[in-house]
Amino acid sequence: MLSMHTIGEEMTMTAMPTTHADHVLRDEPLFTVDEVAAMYRIERSTVVRRITTGQLPAIRVGADGPYRIYESDARRLAKPATPAA
């Protein structure tokens, strides 16, 4: 995703990291890291670790802002992992 910034009269574009490519198209509630941790009674650090390792898709509000997790992604935490065949 790109973000446009105006510096004086000059326009610049910078890449903004995201962990979920289609976040703009989804019409569902977003949860904070703390809300997801409370829902599943797990530590906040566990939620953040799952986001940073790619196990839990999330978006960031701003370049260095807080994470937000879509409801459907948060609900997948409750489902047990499927064992490898």
C-alpha positions in Angstrom: 0.0 0.0 0.0 1.3 3.5 -0.7 0.8 6.6 1.3 1.0 10.1 -0.2 2.6 12.9 1.7 2.8 16.6 0.8 6.1 18.3 1.7 5.8 22.0 0.8 4.5 21.8 -2.8 6.2 18.5 -3.5 4.2 15.2 -3.3 6.0 12.1 -2.2 4.9 8.5 -1.9 6.1 6.0 0.7 5.3 2.3 1.1 3.2 1.5 4.1 3.5 -2.0 5.5 0.4 -4.1 5.9 -0.1 -7.7 6.8 -3.4 -8.1 5.0 -3.6 -7.3 1.3 -7.4 -7.0 1.0 -8.2 -5.0 4.1 -9.8 -2.1 2.2 -12.5 -4.4 0.8 -13.7 -6.0 4.0 -16.8 -4.7 5.7 -16.6 -6.2 9.2 -15.7 -5.0 12.7 -12.0 -4.4 13.6 -10.7 -5.3 17.0 -7.7 -4.0 18.9 -4.9 -6.3 20.2 -6.2 -5.9 23.7 -9.8 -6.8 22.7 -8.6 -10.0 21.0 -6.4 -10.9 24.0 -9.4 -10.4 26.3 -11.7 -12.5 24.0 -9.5 -15.5 24.2 -8.0 -14.9 27.6 -4.5 -14.8 26.3 -1.6 -12.4 26.9 -1.4 -9.3 24.7 2.1 -10.3 23.7 0.8 -13.6 22.3 -1.6 -11.7 20.0 1.3 -9.4 18.9 3.6 -12.4 18.3 1.0 -14.2 16.2 0.6 -11.0 14.1 4.4 -10.5 13.6 5.0 -14.1 12.7 2.2 -14.1 10.2 -0.2 -16.5 12.1 -2.8 -13.7 12.6 -3.5 -11.3 9.7 -3.8 -7.7 10.9 -3.6 -4.2 9.5 -1.8 -1.1 11.0 -3.4 2.2 11.5 -0.7 4.5 10.0 2.8 3.5 9.3 3.7 2.8 12.9 0.3 2.8 14.5 -1.6 0.2 16.4 -2.6 -3.1 14.9 -6.3 -3.9 14.1 -7.6 -7.4 13.6 -10.7 -8.2 11.5 -13.4 -10.2 13.3 -13.2 -13.2 11.0 -9.4 -13.4 11.4 -9.7 -13.1 15.2 -12.3 -15.9 15.2 -9.9 -18.2 13.5 -7.8 -18.2 16.7 -10.5 -20.2 18.4 -10.4 -23.0 15.8 -7.8 -25.7 16.4 -5.1 -26.1 13.8 -5.7 -28.9 11.3 -3.0 -31.6 11.8 -0.8 -32.3 8.8 -1.7 -35.5 6.9 
